[in-house]
Amino acid sequence: MNVYDFLKHTILIVIPASILVCLVLYCIGYPQIALGLFIGVAGGAGKAIYMTYSAISDVSPIISMFFRYFILGIVMVLAIQISIHSFFAAIVGIFFVQIVFVMEQVRASSLGGIG
């Protein structure tokens, strides 16, 4: 499995799970947290996609770092404009994507799937 396969598998796990959690949060009366989580997951997925693209396409490390932090900065500014609860939910969403991505890589490496 290459990195793009891990990324696709991660996105296929994270997006439906986050949509389900956002819908539950919205239905029980926490729309700001649901929106913050959704923004965070979208930003975390965008960061992961760009990180993978820059690693494979041999982009300069400085440019890659700038754009990754620019994506995260946009996510955090959008979330803080909604509310402080939305801001912390966005941070959780960003870390959720990264944690699932690392867990998938560890699982595949323990099974001998990285090559």
Sequence and secondary structure as in RCSB ss.txt:
>XXXX:A:sequence
MNVYDFLKHTILIVIPASILVCLVLYCIGYPQIALGLFIGVAGGAGKAIYMTYSAISDVSPIISMFFRYFILGIV
MVLAIQISIHSFFAAIVGIFFVQIVFVMEQVRASSLGGIG
>XXXX:A:secstr
  HHHHHHHHHHHHHHHHHHHHHHHHHTT HHHHHHHHHHHHHHHHHHHHHHHHHHTT  HHHHHHHHHHHHHHH
HHHHHHH HHHHHHHHHHHHHHHHHHHHHHHHHHHHT   
